[in-house]
Structure formats: structure tokens, C-alpha cells
Amino acid sequence: MNAKLRTGLVLTGGGARVAYQVGVLKALQEILPSEVIPFDVICGTSAGGINAAYLSAKADNWKAGAQGLYQLWQNIELKNVYKTSSKSLTAIAFAWVVRTLMGGKSGTREIANYLLDTKPLGHMLSQEIDFLAIRKQIDKKALHAISITALEYFNDLTVSFFDATEEVEGWERAGRIGLRSLLQVEHILASAAIPVFFSPVRIDKQYYGDGCVRQMTPLSPAIHMGADRLLCIGIRHDRTSLEPAPAIPKAPSIAQITGELFNSLFLDPLHADMERLKRINDSIARYQAAGLPTTGDNLKQIPVLNLMPSKNLSDILPSLVQGFPRYLRYLLHGLGASDRDGQGQTMISYLAFFKECIHPLLDLGYQDTIRRKDEIVAFMRDE
């Protein structure tokens, strides 16, 4: 493990789109070969939390962790993430309709607050991730810290559940806290619970949802847990002014609007926080160059490298509606998703846990990262 600088790995969310991260991680393992994972601090949010937990449980075997995670995503199917049977989908739809028609008085205490039943995801994660091993990796010094971030619904609070060495303390800032916890499958499910589509998850006495909601500072947990530099894997492609804007066929459907809402949750906060960090780094550098003191005993520059798609992920994916089971296609069509005019394809890509969506993302993540090999090696070099 890095003896001079602690390196933080930040994995943000994005539903099925985080398969791009997994392709990146496979390439990183080839570029940075070592026995132990080269990242001391690992932070995951939303579906990125799945990748963070998997790697952390295998921190002492970087190659096995990266390759195993790649194989997991390469073979994932819808049935591994949420129920797609007509029975399950009909029951959920019926609950929504009844409560709507009866003004919320359905005669049952159950609340219709999700569209897809993610019990299969919990089962898969329990089988694939040894959660007890995460604590063992910390005890044997193969890992310094890990955090999984979720939204606490009733207190407007972003909670980063973390496990770490004894020197790491919890933190409290405006609207966000770090809470030491023994991480379990419920923390991952809570962090990845996309609002409305996936059910809120109860942990102790509170209900939690997707950690990307209200997480305006995704770099914060890694810094609080002692990272000296940050390698981030996002899923946002920065469209240049030379790239043509997509055509506007007609007014946006609910599915199209939902896709843009998802983008605002999963894509924008990381880039905004990186811009803030870079401005702080630049300010510190200017003060130091001028021989002026910087305020605060612990104020320091934190280098950051962002590995992001070279292409808009929506542009490389095929039409996806037909990849869903018939009853689920019916629901998606009802929301305005269509292969014919492209409406709602962004929303669908967050839910498309099948090979037609996953495999192109894995490939792009791998190829993008291999092309940046020299930059990555230089960033990870200690000086």
C-alpha cells in the first residue's frame, strides 16, 4: 500500500451505467499491478457502492477484486437486480392504482413507494460480497477506510456510513455526517435505492434512499477519511461545443424528463465538487508561491484525477426498450419511453441491467482508461 500518499478512489452512482466504472477498474488493475489494491480509501455512492464494497472485501488481492467485479457485471441480468415477473409487476402497479383512486386509503398499512422489487439484488450482493471481510481487510492494513453514502429521508441528511482504522473520526457538516458502522448489505441497498423505482431501505430506525440525492460534495468522505489525492471515476461525458446537439423531435415525455432528473443526480455533483477542489488547490498554490500563509492548520492541496467517458454513454448504447420483459415494457411505454423516437433512453439506461447495455459500457471504460495509461501512472507516482 502507498506509504507516502493515501490515495482515495471515488465511485459515484448511475444505476446500470456504473458498468463503465468496472471497465475502468479492470484497466487500472493492468496499469497499476500490485498484490494489494493501490487505493487506501474507497468511497462509493449509489450503484458505485456495490463496486466499492466488492473491491474493499478483496483489498488484499487487487487482481482478484478487479477481475471478479468485471465478471459479475459481465454476467448480470435483470433478474439479478429486480423482479420482472408479471405477478410482481402487476401487484406493485395494482397497489399504486388502488392508493391513487382511494386517495391514499387502501385499507392496508403498506405504502406504494416503489415500482420495482429489488429483493434479488440483496440476495445477489449477499452471495457475491463477504461483508465481514471488509472489516478484516482494515484490521490487516490492506485498507484504510471505506464509506457508503445514503440519503436519510425524514431528516434531509446525507449519511456516509464508514468503516476505517481507529484514527478516522466521524464528521458532521451542514446536511451531511459520517457515521462509523459495520457495513452490511442493507447499506449498499439503501445507497443504490433510486427514488420511486427502488424501495427505501430501513437501517435501524430510519429509512434511506439513493446516496446521490442531495450529495453535493461527493469528494468530502474521502477527504474526511484521510485521502491525500483522489482518483475519481465518473460517468459523465463533457460534450464540447463542436459536438452537434441532439435533435428535438417533440415535447419531452415523463421518461425523458426523468432521465434528465437522473442525470442531475448522478452526473453533475462530482464535476461541480471537482471544480471547487481545483479552485481551492489553485488558491493554495498561489498563496504558497507568494510566500503568504494559508489559513487553517490542515489546509493542503489535494490532487485529483477524473477518469470519465470519452463519449456520451447514451450515444453508444442501442435502443434498449425491447430488452425488457413484456410487462415492464408496457410500464416504460406508459411513461413515454420509445425506441422509435429515442424518448426516455437515458432513463432506461439507468435500469438496463442486461448485456446489451452493460457490455458496451464495460468496453468503453476499459479502452478509455488504457488510452490514459501514462497520465494515470504519473498521477499515482510518489514524489
C-alpha positions in Angstrom: 0.0 0.0 0.0 1.1 3.5 -0.7 3.4 4.5 2.2 3.6 8.3 1.4 0.3 9.4 0.0 -3.0 8.0 0.8 -5.0 7.6 -2.4 -8.8 7.8 -2.4 -11.0 6.1 -5.0 -14.3 7.8 -5.5 -17.1 5.8 -7.3 -20.3 7.7 -7.9 -23.7 6.4 -8.9 -25.6 5.9 -12.0 -27.6 2.6 -12.0 -26.5 0.2 -14.8 -24.3 2.9 -16.2 -21.7 2.3 -13.5 -20.6 -0.7 -15.5 -18.4 1.9 -17.1 -16.5 2.2 -13.8 -15.9 -1.6 -13.8 -14.3 -1.4 -17.2 -12.1 1.4 -15.9 -11.2 -0.7 -12.8 -10.2 -3.7 -14.9 -7.8 -1.4 -16.9 -6.5 0.2 -13.7 -5.5 -3.2 -12.4 -3.5 -3.9 -15.5 -1.9 -0.4 -15.4 -1.2 -0.5 -11.7 -0.4 -4.1 -10.9 0.2 -4.9 -7.3 -0.9 -7.5 -4.7 -2.8 -5.1 -2.6 -5.3 -2.6 -4.0 -3.4 0.7 -4.6 -6.3 2.7 -3.1 -6.2 3.3 0.6 -9.6 5.0 0.9 -12.6 3.8 -1.2 -15.9 5.7 -1.3 -19.0 4.5 -3.1 -22.4 6.1 -3.6 -25.5 4.5 -5.2 -24.6 1.7 -7.6 -20.9 2.8 -7.1 -21.3 1.5 -3.6 -21.6 -2.0 -5.0 -18.3 -1.7 -6.7 -16.7 -0.1 -3.6 -17.9 -2.9 -1.3 -16.8 -5.6 -3.6 -13.3 -4.2 -4.0 -12.9 -3.5 -0.3 -13.8 -7.1 0.6 -10.9 -8.2 -1.6 -8.5 -5.3 -0.9 -5.6 -7.7 -0.3 -6.0 -9.2 -3.8 -6.3 -6.4 -6.2 -6.3 -8.6 -9.3 -9.0 -11.0 -8.0 -11.1 -8.0 -6.9 -11.0 -6.2 -10.3 -11.4 -9.4 -12.3 -14.2 -10.7 -10.1 -16.1 -7.5 -10.3 -15.8 -7.4 -14.1 -17.1 -10.9 -14.3 -20.0 -10.1 -12.0 -21.1 -7.2 -14.2 -20.4 -9.1 -17.4 -22.9 -11.8 -16.4 -25.5 -9.6 -14.6 -29.1 -9.9 -15.7 -32.3 -8.0 -14.9 -33.5 -10.9 -12.7 -30.4 -10.5 -10.5 -31.4 -6.9 -9.7 -35.2 -6.7 -9.5 -38.2 -8.9 -10.1 -39.5 -8.9 -13.6 -42.4 -11.4 -13.4 -45.8 -10.4 -14.4 -47.0 -11.3 -10.9 -44.6 -8.9 -9.1 -45.1 -6.0 -11.5 -48.9 -6.4 -11.5 -49.0 -6.4 -7.7 -46.9 -3.2 -7.5 -48.9 -1.5 -10.2 -52.2 -2.5 -8.5 -51.0 -1.1 -5.2 -50.3 2.3 -6.8 -53.6 2.4 -8.7 -55.7 1.5 -5.6 -54.0 4.0 -3.3 -54.3 6.7 -6.0 -58.0 6.1 -6.7 -58.8 5.8 -3.0 -56.9 9.0 -2.0 -54.2 7.0 -0.2 -56.7 5.0 1.8 -56.2 1.5 0.5 -57.1 -0.4 3.7 -53.5 -1.5 4.2 -50.5 -0.1 6.1 -48.3 -0.8 3.1 -47.2 2.4 1.2 -46.8 2.3 -2.6 -43.4 4.0 -2.8 -41.5 2.0 -5.4 -42.0 0.5 -8.9 -39.5 -2.4 -8.9 -38.9 -5.0 -6.2 -35.1 -5.3 -5.6 -35.0 -8.3 -3.3 -33.0 -10.2 -6.0 -30.3 -7.5 -5.7 -30.0 -8.0 -2.0 -29.7 -11.8 -2.5 -27.0 -11.4 -5.2 -24.9 -9.0 -3.1 -25.1 -11.2 0.0 -23.7 -14.1 -2.2 -21.1 -12.1 -4.0 -19.7 -9.8 -1.3 -18.2 -11.0 2.0 -19.2 -8.1 4.2 -17.3 -9.4 7.2 -14.1 -9.5 5.1 -14.3 -5.7 4.8 -13.5 -5.2 8.5 -10.8 -7.9 8.3 -9.1 -6.0 5.4 -9.0 -2.9 7.6 -7.6 -4.8 10.5 -4.8 -6.3 8.4 -4.0 -2.8 7.0 -4.9 -3.7 3.4 -7.5 -0.9 3.5 -7.5 2.3 5.4 -11.2 3.3 5.1 -14.4 2.7 3.1 -17.6 4.7 3.0 -21.1 4.1 1.6 -23.3 7.1 1.3 -27.1 7.2 1.5 -29.9 9.8 2.0 -31.9 9.7 5.2 -35.4 10.5 4.0 -37.0 12.1 7.1 -34.2 14.3 8.3 -32.8 15.7 5.0 -29.5 14.3 5.9 -26.8 12.7 3.7 -25.2 9.9 5.8 -21.8 8.4 4.9 -21.6 5.0 6.7 -17.9 4.3 7.1 -15.6 1.7 8.5 -12.0 2.6 9.0 -8.9 2.4 11.2 -9.2 3.8 14.7 -7.6 7.1 13.7 -10.5 8.1 11.5 -13.2 10.0 13.3 -16.8 10.7 12.3 -17.7 14.1 11.0 -20.6 16.5 10.9 -21.2 19.3 8.4 -24.2 21.1 7.1 -26.6 18.5 5.9 -24.1 15.6 6.0 -22.5 13.3 8.5 -20.0 10.5 8.7 -21.2 7.6 10.9 -19.0 4.7 11.8 -20.7 1.4 11.0 -20.1 -2.2 10.4 -21.1 -2.3 6.7 -23.7 -4.8 5.6 -25.8 -5.5 2.6 -28.5 -3.0 3.8 -26.1 -0.1 3.5 -25.5 -1.0 -0.2 -29.2 -1.4 -1.0 -30.0 1.9 0.7 -27.3 3.8 -1.2 -28.5 2.3 -4.5 -32.2 2.8 -4.0 -33.1 5.0 -6.9 -36.1 7.1 -5.8 -39.5 5.9 -6.8 -38.1 3.0 -8.8 -36.5 1.1 -5.9 -37.8 0.8 -2.4 -36.4 2.8 0.5 -34.3 0.7 2.9 -34.7 0.7 6.7 -31.5 0.8 8.7 -32.1 0.9 12.5 -35.0 3.3 12.9 -34.5 5.4 9.7 -35.4 5.0 6.0 -32.7 5.6 3.4 -32.6 6.1 -0.3 -30.1 6.7 -3.1 -27.0 8.5 -1.8 -26.7 10.7 -4.9 -29.8 12.6 -3.9 -28.6 15.8 -2.1 -25.0 14.7 -2.2 -23.4 18.0 -3.3 -19.9 17.1 -2.1 -19.1 13.5 -3.2 -15.3 14.1 -2.6 -15.9 15.0 1.0 -16.0 11.5 2.6 -12.6 10.5 1.1 -11.0 13.7 2.3 -12.5 13.3 5.8 -11.1 9.8 5.9 -7.6 10.9 5.2 -7.1 10.8 1.4 -4.2 12.9 0.2 -5.1 12.6 -3.5 -8.2 11.4 -5.3 -8.9 9.3 -8.3 -12.5 9.6 -9.4 -14.4 7.5 -11.9 -17.5 9.4 -13.2 -19.9 8.5 -15.9 -20.5 12.0 -17.4 -19.1 12.9 -20.8 -18.4 16.6 -21.2 -19.9 17.5 -24.6 -17.8 20.0 -26.5 -19.1 22.9 -28.5 -18.1 21.1 -31.7 -20.4 18.1 -31.0 -23.8 18.5 -32.6 -26.7 18.9 -30.2 -29.3 16.2 -30.4 -32.4 16.8 -32.5 -35.6 17.7 -30.6 -38.4 15.6 -32.1 -41.3 16.8 -29.8 -42.1 17.8 -26.3 -40.4 15.6 -23.7 -42.2 12.6 -22.2 -42.2 11.7 -18.5 -39.5 9.2 -19.2 -37.4 11.8 -21.0 -37.8 14.2 -18.1 -37.0 11.5 -15.6 -33.8 10.7 -17.5 -32.7 14.4 -17.1 -33.5 14.3 -13.4 -31.4 11.2 -13.1 -28.5 13.0 -14.9 -28.7 15.8 -12.5 -28.5 13.4 -9.6 -25.8 11.1 -10.9 -23.6 13.2 -13.2 -23.4 16.8 -12.1 -22.3 16.8 -8.3 -19.0 15.1 -8.9 -17.9 17.6 -11.6 -19.1 20.6 -9.5 -17.2 19.3 -6.5 -14.1 18.7 -8.5 -14.2 22.3 -9.8 -14.4 23.6 -6.3 -11.5 21.4 -5.2 -9.4 22.6 -8.2 -10.1 26.2 -7.3 -9.0 25.6 -3.7 -5.9 23.9 -4.9 -5.1 26.8 -7.2 -5.7 29.4 -4.5 -3.4 27.5 -2.1 -0.7 27.2 -4.8 -0.9 31.0 -5.4 -0.6 31.8 -1.7 2.4 29.5 -1.3 4.1 30.9 -4.4 3.7 34.4 -3.0 5.1 33.3 0.4 1.8 34.0 2.1 0.4 31.9 4.9 -2.7 29.8 4.3 -5.4 29.8 6.8 -6.1 26.6 8.8 -3.6 24.1 10.1 -4.7 21.3 7.8 -5.2 23.2 4.6 -3.4 21.5 1.8 -3.6 20.8 -1.9 -5.3 17.5 -2.8 -4.5 16.4 -6.4 -7.5 14.9 -8.3 -7.7 12.9 -11.5 -11.1 12.2 -13.1 -11.5 9.2 -15.4 -14.6 9.9 -17.4 -16.2 8.6 -20.7 -14.8 9.8 -24.0 -18.3 9.5 -25.4 -21.8 10.3 -24.3 -22.9 7.0 -22.9 -26.4 7.4 -24.4 -24.8 7.7 -27.8 -23.1 4.3 -27.7 -26.0 2.3 -26.4 -28.5 0.6 -28.7 -32.3 1.0 -28.4 -33.0 -0.7 -25.1 -36.8 -0.8 -24.6 -37.0 -4.2 -26.3 -34.5 -5.7 -23.9 -37.1 -5.5 -21.0 -39.8 -8.2 -20.3 -43.2 -7.5 -21.8 -44.9 -6.3 -18.7 -42.1 -3.9 -17.9 -42.0 -2.7 -21.5 -45.7 -1.8 -21.0 -44.8 0.3 -17.9 -42.0 2.0 -19.7 -44.1 2.8 -22.8 -46.7 4.3 -20.4 -44.0 6.7 -19.1 -43.3 7.7 -22.7 -40.2 5.6 -23.4 -39.8 4.7 -27.0 -37.2 3.1 -29.3 -38.9 4.8 -32.2 -38.1 8.4 -31.4 -35.5 7.9 -28.6 -37.6 9.3 -25.9 -36.6 8.1 -22.4 -33.5 6.2 -23.5 -31.4 8.0 -20.8 -33.8 6.9 -18.0 -33.9 3.4 -19.4 -30.1 3.1 -19.5 -30.0 3.5 -15.7 -32.3 0.5 -15.3 -31.0 -1.7 -18.1 -29.0 -4.4 -16.2 -28.6 -6.7 -19.2 -25.7 -7.3 -21.7 -26.9 -5.0 -24.5 -26.4 -2.1 -22.1 -23.6 -3.4 -19.8 -21.1 -4.8 -22.3 -20.6 -1.6 -24.4 -20.0 0.3 -21.1 -17.5 -2.2 -19.9 -15.6 -2.0 -23.2 -15.6 1.8 -23.3 -14.4 2.1 -19.7 -11.6 -0.3 -20.4 -10.5 1.4 -23.6 -10.7 4.9 -22.3 -8.5 4.1 -19.4 -5.9 2.2 -21.4 -5.5 5.3 -23.6 -4.7 7.4 -20.4 -2.1 4.9 -19.1 0.8 7.4 -18.9 -1.3 10.1 -17.2 -2.5 7.6 -14.6 1.0 6.2 -13.9 2.3 9.8 -13.5 -0.6 10.7 -11.1 0.0 7.7 -8.9 3.7 8.2 -8.7 5.0 9.4 -5.4 7.4 12.3 -5.4 
